[in-house]
Amino acid sequence: MQRSQLFVTVAVVAMVTCGLVYRSSPSFGVSSFGVPAVGRLFEQSGDEEMTRMAAIHEDRRNHVIRQCKARADHYYPRTIQEHSELLIHEKKHELVYCYIPKNGCSFWKRVMSILGGEHSGSSVFNLSSTAIHGQSGRSYDGLEGKSFLQKYHYLQSSNKFMFARDPYERLFSGYIDKVLAPCAMAGLGDIIAKVPHDSMPEDSENSRGPTRREMTRRTASERKIYRRRRREAFRKQRTVPSEEEAEEEAEEEAEDSCEIASFSGFLDYVTNTKGVNVDCHFSKQYDQCFPCLIDYDFIGKMETFRDDANFILQSAGIDPAVIFGPEEKFEENSDVNIIKDVARRSFSRCRGTMSGYCQMRRTWVTFQVRGLLSADIEFPLSKEEADSTNLQRFQELAISAYRQAGDRSLVKKQRHRALLEAYHTVPRPLLAKLERYVSDDCQLFGYNCSIASRFHPSEKPRPVFHLDSFWK
């Protein structure tokens, strides 16, 4: 056998062997340090907080492993290449991060960019999400374009982490950011549904759907169909207007397009797609990072985001203060960064699509629902004033209101109240359907998703935000 033929044969055998291990093992990848080793190091050093965090992360990993073994036929992707679309590799510190939209991915992309040297010396809060998204290939690499053996090498030799989130919280966050926030849904039109949800049978077995690249390859006619179907799905709960009312509505919409989809309509759309056409901001978490296929060293949670972030960075030998700045300023810096980012996006995306008053008022309500501005602080601009207000002035008004909000802990609770209010507007049959939709993530990551305990009818709060009718 010639040398070239021998090389090809060996390479093929190696790839097949790796593929079999890769496909069959729920613990793919060898960690550089791993949680148990880190826990022992911190325990030896006497660092009680880090030892405690190491134990928490080990419990999370063990829980995921148990769930994966219990449902080994369910949690795996269809192909061995599918897992890599959301993985990014930071070379300098040998970190691999799987980002799930609405699970802190903008924040962690900033961190990875700084660690890689692209924005060395910058604070994570001084970088806009617009500048960070799409930065793969500069200070960190996406693994999507790598060969199989390269991916195998990176996943073996790097320290891998991901973040999970309570599924109900995540869907509500997606609604706030992509529906309530003005002009965001237009951007989703190119990545959500390839097949309109109401044309899909309920018993479809194709629950995983096309890859992100496949979803973006659509013709103009397909996008037009999607937009029409989306409007129908979001408005189907509303009373059908008369011709006169329809004309008036069209005139008002052309003058001041301020309407948003109801939360119930949004959830109806998400659950009816059964995962096939759901945008990555709303699709199931296990279906994006495949924790049964990749043995993550760390599984953070949004509910303990700050502690997990500090633990992951310190475990990698990185001082969190270098990335985040002073500990006592973390929350304020993060909140102000969000206010600036959301305002910037609304101004850049809404030009010519709605009035300044509608755009800024919806953005203001978004800040209140997110627990950034007090619900008691009214929108400060008239229609005439809003039309002459620029981005910088609006940011100043919002940041001033943020700093006048008083007790931050009370304002933060607004978000949970808004979430309860929103879910209590959803019909119980749809909530039951939603419970089935999120059950995979709930079991895998250890969340309580029982609608009976989370959203009992007797605990319906007094409406404050009126998200089901505010913009009708």
DOKOL-386948 format. One line per field, with one value per residue (C-alpha): chain; z, x, y; residue number from 0. Coordinates in steps of 0.02 Angstrom, whole numbers. Layout:
cadena <- c(A_...)
pz <- c(Z_...)
px <- c(X_...)
py <- c(Y_...)
num <- c(NUM_...)
END
This chain:
cadena <- c(A_A_A_A_A_A_A_A_A_A_A_A_A_A_A_A_A_A_A_A_A_A_A_A_A_A_A_A_A_A_A_A_A_A_A_A_A_A_A_A_A_A_A_A_A_A_A_A_A_A_A_A_A_A_A_A_A_A_A_A_A_A_A_A_A_A_A_A_A_A_A_A_A_A_A_A_A_A_A_A_A_A_A_A_A_A_A_A_A_A_A_A_A_A_A_A_A_A_A_A_A_A_A_A_A_A_A_A_A_A_A_A_A_A_A_A_A_A_A_A_A_A_A_A_A_A_A_A_A_A_A_A_A_A_A_A_A_A_A_A_A_A_A_A_A_A_A_A_A_A_A_A_A_A_A_A_A_A_A_A_A_A_A_A_A_A_A_A_A_A_A_A_A_A_A_A_A_A_A_A_A_A_A_A_A_A_A_A_A_A_A_A_A_A_A_A_A_A_A_A_A_A_A_A_A_A_A_A_A_A_A_A_A_A_A_A_A_A_A_A_A_A_A_A_A_A_A_A_A_A_A_A_A_A_A_A_A_A_A_A_A_A_A_A_A_A_A_A_A_A_A_A_A_A_A_A_A_A_A_A_A_A_A_A_A_A_A_A_A_A_A_A_A_A_A_A_A_A_A_A_A_A_A_A_A_A_A_A_A_A_A_A_A_A_A_A_A_A_A_A_A_A_A_A_A_A_A_A_A_A_A_A_A_A_A_A_A_A_A_A_A_A_A_A_A_A_A_A_A_A_A_A_A_A_A_A_A_A_A_A_A_A_A_A_A_A_A_A_A_A_A_A_A_A_A_A_A_A_A_A_A_A_A_A_A_A_A_A_A_A_A_A_A_A_A_A_A_A_A_A_A_A_A_A_A_A_A_A_A_A_A_A_A_A_A_A_A_A_A_A_A_A_A_A_A_A_A_A_A_A_A_A_A_A_A_A_A_A_A_A_A_A_A_A_A_A_A_A_A_A_A_A_A_A_A_A_A_A_A_A_A_A_A_A_A_A_A_A_A_A_A_A_A_A_A_A_A_A_A_A_A_A_A_A_A_A_A_A_A_A_A_A)
pz <- c(0_-47_90_35_35_207_275_206_279_452_447_400_535_663_615_617_787_856_782_867_1036_1006_960_1094_1249_1358_1425_1267_1295_1421_1536_1569_1750_1780_1927_2049_2026_2046_2202_2280_2240_2319_2468_2496_2486_2615_2498_2565_2437_2288_2367_2389_2207_2148_2240_2160_1985_2015_2071_1912_1801_1890_1872_1684_1666_1757_1647_1490_1536_1578_1407_1298_1143_1161_1200_1057_893_727_662_743_656_721_891_835_772_939_1005_1012_1059_1147_1110_1241_1391_1303_1337_1237_1268_1200_1187_1201_1157_1307_1425_1442_1273_1235_1402_1377_1199_1269_1398_1269_1157_1297_1349_1169_1162_1036_1165_1290_1432_1401_1528_1477_1508_1384_1235_1143_1097_917_906_985_891_733_799_779_696_772_956_968_838_798_782_645_502_582_527_632_703_746_841_928_980_1045_1144_1221_1267_1318_1470_1415_1489_1452_1543_1569_1619_1689_1528_1578_1621_1458_1350_1441_1414_1230_1221_1304_1197_1029_1033_1162_1119_960_787_846_759_587_619_666_501_415_543_622_518_356_362_429_596_556_406_514_583_772_771_671_724_652_817_788_626_508_559_578_406_325_405_329_151_103_-45_-35_-66_81_194_135_176_346_388_338_437_588_588_577_720_834_800_792_969_929_870_680_640_522_356_431_583_473_370_528_597_436_440_623_593_448_554_716_711_897_904_979_987_1145_1256_1229_1041_1056_1159_1041_897_989_1046_879_788_898_884_696_652_817_818_926_1056_1094_1049_1176_1266_1262_1074_1056_1166_1176_1355_1335_1194_1261_1438_1498_1641_1702_1685_1747_1778_1746_1919_1996_1853_1950_2065_1920_1813_1952_1984_1801_1776_1937_1896_1733_1825_1772_1894_1876_1929_1771_1666_1770_1862_2046_2127_2205_2034_1943_1950_1906_1764_1694_1704_1624_1485_1450_1445_1322_1214_1202_1166_1032_946_947_868_735_686_696_574_458_530_675_762_888_1023_995_981_1141_1242_1202_1246_1411_1453_1408_1539_1669_1633_1644_1818_1769_1789_1920_1856_1950_1837_1689_1514_1518_1338_1242_1060_1002_1119_1070_886_919_1046_988_1053_1173_1254_1273_1352_1474_1523_1549_1650_1757_1792_1833_1965_2039_2058_2245_2319_2181_2258_2242_2063_2019_2084_1947_1823_1918_1941_1754_1718_1831_1756_1580_1613_1703_1543_1452_1436_1543_1394_1313_1477_1485_1308_1355_1506_1388_1271_1408_1499_1416_1477_1648_1677_1606_1702_1860_1851_1922_1775_1848_1798_1947_2067_1962_1896_2005_1961_2143_2140_1993_2029_2009_1835_1828_1654_1559_1431_1355_1305_1332_1148_1072)
px <- c(0_68_106_-33_-161_-104_-121_-298_-347_-280_-365_-533_-521_-475_-622_-745_-681_-692_-865_-927_-859_-923_-1098_-1121_-1043_-1137_-969_-879_-722_-581_-574_-413_-455_-636_-747_-687_-505_-545_-646_-499_-381_-497_-526_-339_-319_-455_-568_-739_-842_-755_-763_-950_-969_-868_-987_-1138_-1067_-1022_-1202_-1266_-1153_-1203_-1387_-1365_-1270_-1409_-1543_-1443_-1424_-1609_-1660_-1511_-1620_-1695_-1562_-1441_-1428_-1458_-1281_-1111_-1083_-1242_-1174_-1042_-1145_-1152_-979_-842_-661_-548_-370_-269_-357_-416_-600_-748_-914_-1081_-1193_-1382_-1475_-1565_-1444_-1315_-1234_-1202_-1114_-1006_-961_-895_-795_-723_-677_-583_-494_-439_-361_-479_-534_-393_-406_-591_-727_-856_-987_-911_-939_-1104_-1193_-1204_-1014_-990_-1116_-1039_-863_-822_-654_-564_-521_-612_-658_-821_-805_-935_-810_-680_-648_-712_-540_-510_-674_-630_-462_-534_-670_-543_-413_-520_-623_-804_-950_-1130_-1273_-1450_-1604_-1777_-1877_-2024_-1907_-1814_-1971_-2031_-1861_-1873_-2044_-1980_-1825_-1894_-2078_-2109_-1949_-1987_-1934_-1852_-1970_-1921_-1747_-1819_-1910_-1754_-1713_-1873_-1992_-1956_-2123_-2274_-2323_-2507_-2465_-2372_-2462_-2472_-2393_-2240_-2087_-1968_-1943_-1767_-1783_-1658_-1492_-1471_-1387_-1530_-1658_-1577_-1582_-1754_-1824_-1913_-2079_-2049_-2009_-2168_-2270_-2188_-2231_-2413_-2425_-2343_-2469_-2611_-2541_-2515_-2684_-2798_-2862_-2925_-3099_-3112_-3141_-3271_-3217_-3230_-3129_-3001_-2979_-2959_-2835_-2734_-2729_-2676_-2546_-2471_-2464_-2404_-2368_-2368_-2454_-2373_-2420_-2500_-2399_-2528_-2512_-2323_-2330_-2458_-2339_-2189_-2278_-2364_-2198_-2144_-1964_-1950_-1966_-1930_-1796_-1645_-1702_-1854_-1802_-1759_-1594_-1539_-1563_-1432_-1286_-1313_-1251_-1277_-1151_-1025_-961_-963_-844_-963_-1150_-1194_-1370_-1442_-1520_-1345_-1258_-1139_-1075_-1056_-964_-841_-814_-785_-660_-565_-558_-473_-348_-432_-464_-649_-610_-506_-659_-802_-724_-762_-877_-988_-1021_-1063_-1253_-1262_-1137_-1232_-1400_-1338_-1256_-1422_-1515_-1391_-1391_-1579_-1603_-1468_-1550_-1721_-1657_-1556_-1694_-1851_-1809_-1955_-2058_-2147_-2157_-2026_-2159_-2211_-2032_-1973_-2129_-2117_-1932_-1974_-2102_-1971_-1854_-1993_-2040_-1857_-1846_-1732_-1850_-1986_-2162_-2211_-2103_-2209_-2143_-2077_-2106_-2257_-2281_-2211_-2061_-2025_-2016_-1874_-1779_-1618_-1534_-1416_-1556_-1666_-1524_-1495_-1680_-1683_-1521_-1581_-1744_-1643_-1544_-1701_-1790_-1755_-1745_-1665_-1725_-1907_-1883_-1800_-1955_-2056_-1986_-2054_-2221_-2229_-2188_-2328_-2448_-2403_-2420_-2586_-2658_-2623_-2769_-2744_-2747_-2606_-2509_-2527_-2461_-2317_-2276_-2252_-2147_-2023_-2020_-1859_-1759_-1842_-1791_-1617_-1567_-1669_-1806_-1981_-2097_-2263_-2393_-2498_-2364_-2290_-2448_-2593_-2754_-2779_-2613_-2654_-2579_-2667_-2623_-2493_-2418_-2572_-2463_-2613_-2700_-2585_-2549_-2713)
py <- c(0_171_297_416_276_219_396_413_244_288_458_383_249_383_493_349_293_469_487_330_385_560_502_371_448_572_631_685_787_787_938_1032_1063_1011_1055_919_969_1153_1116_1024_1168_1296_1182_1166_1355_1382_1480_1429_1526_1450_1277_1302_1356_1205_1090_1176_1157_975_942_1025_920_760_804_830_666_572_649_612_429_416_484_442_424_597_727_696_794_710_739_758_925_1005_1050_1175_1322_1410_1363_1494_1463_1589_1533_1626_1549_1390_1422_1357_1442_1386_1537_1525_1685_1762_1672_1810_1781_1966_1983_1830_1876_2040_1944_1823_1969_2057_1896_1870_2042_2124_2253_2234_2360_2392_2364_2236_2370_2492_2377_2380_2219_2281_2290_2118_2010_1943_1959_1774_1746_1894_1883_1718_1587_1504_1315_1301_1311_1197_1019_876_837_1020_1026_864_937_1101_1013_894_1022_1172_1215_1218_1314_1361_1449_1385_1484_1454_1421_1531_1674_1651_1656_1812_1891_1849_1930_2089_2102_2047_2095_2231_2325_2424_2369_2207_2086_2148_2078_1910_1894_1825_1690_1623_1519_1431_1342_1440_1363_1341_1231_1108_953_935_762_812_715_843_933_994_1090_1170_1244_1431_1442_1346_1461_1615_1546_1605_1695_1862_1775_1657_1804_1890_1734_1724_1904_1878_1716_1797_1939_1814_1710_1858_1938_1788_1815_1988_2032_2046_2231_2299_2375_2550_2500_2414_2573_2677_2552_2556_2746_2748_2612_2708_2864_2786_2598_2565_2397_2243_2060_1997_1881_1743_1762_1753_1592_1517_1548_1474_1316_1285_1279_1132_1192_1178_1361_1446_1578_1537_1665_1556_1379_1245_1264_1082_1087_1223_1171_981_953_766_764_890_868_1049_1087_1222_1245_1418_1479_1651_1647_1647_1736_1846_1708_1587_1714_1750_1565_1520_1661_1628_1443_1490_1600_1763_1906_1954_2133_2156_2112_2182_2327_2366_2238_2371_2450_2287_2302_2487_2472_2324_2412_2573_2473_2386_2553_2626_2470_2451_2636_2632_2484_2564_2724_2634_2512_2619_2757_2785_2642_2729_2896_2948_2952_2771_2711_2796_2758_2573_2576_2661_2526_2396_2471_2466_2286_2236_2311_2454_2602_2621_2591_2750_2860_2909_2931_3110_3167_3228_3177_3343_3332_3152_3194_3316_3207_3123_2965_3053_3153_2999_2901_3044_3045_2856_2851_2997_2904_2748_2842_2921_2754_2738_2563_2459_2295_2351_2407_2241_2150_2235_2111_1962_2049_2086_1903_1842_1968_1913_1726_1750_1825_1661_1538_1382_1261_1360_1359_1170_1159_1274_1164_1016_1123_1174_1006_946_1096_1088_908_924_1081_1054_1186_1176_1209_1154_1283_1230_1291_1432_1515_1460_1555_1607_1701_1813_1985_2151_2216_2353_2340_2275_2187_2099_2260_2408_2439_2386)
num <- c(0_1_2_3_4_5_6_7_8_9_10_11_12_13_14_15_16_17_18_19_20_21_22_23_24_25_26_27_28_29_30_31_32_33_34_35_36_37_38_39_40_41_42_43_44_45_46_47_48_49_50_51_52_53_54_55_56_57_58_59_60_61_62_63_64_65_66_67_68_69_70_71_72_73_74_75_76_77_78_79_80_81_82_83_84_85_86_87_88_89_90_91_92_93_94_95_96_97_98_99_100_101_102_103_104_105_106_107_108_109_110_111_112_113_114_115_116_117_118_119_120_121_122_123_124_125_126_127_128_129_130_131_132_133_134_135_136_137_138_139_140_141_142_143_144_145_146_147_148_149_150_151_152_153_154_155_156_157_158_159_160_161_162_163_164_165_166_167_168_169_170_171_172_173_174_175_176_177_178_179_180_181_182_183_184_185_186_187_188_189_190_191_192_193_194_195_196_197_198_199_200_201_202_203_204_205_206_207_208_209_210_211_212_213_214_215_216_217_218_219_220_221_222_223_224_225_226_227_228_229_230_231_232_233_234_235_236_237_238_239_240_241_242_243_244_245_246_247_248_249_250_251_252_253_254_255_256_257_258_259_260_261_262_263_264_265_266_267_268_269_270_271_272_273_274_275_276_277_278_279_280_281_282_283_284_285_286_287_288_289_290_291_292_293_294_295_296_297_298_299_300_301_302_303_304_305_306_307_308_309_310_311_312_313_314_315_316_317_318_319_320_321_322_323_324_325_326_327_328_329_330_331_332_333_334_335_336_337_338_339_340_341_342_343_344_345_346_347_348_349_350_351_352_353_354_355_356_357_358_359_360_361_362_363_364_365_366_367_368_369_370_371_372_373_374_375_376_377_378_379_380_381_382_383_384_385_386_387_388_389_390_391_392_393_394_395_396_397_398_399_400_401_402_403_404_405_406_407_408_409_410_411_412_413_414_415_416_417_418_419_420_421_422_423_424_425_426_427_428_429_430_431_432_433_434_435_436_437_438_439_440_441_442_443_444_445_446_447_448_449_450_451_452_453_454_455_456_457_458_459_460_461_462_463_464_465_466_467_468_469_470_471)
END
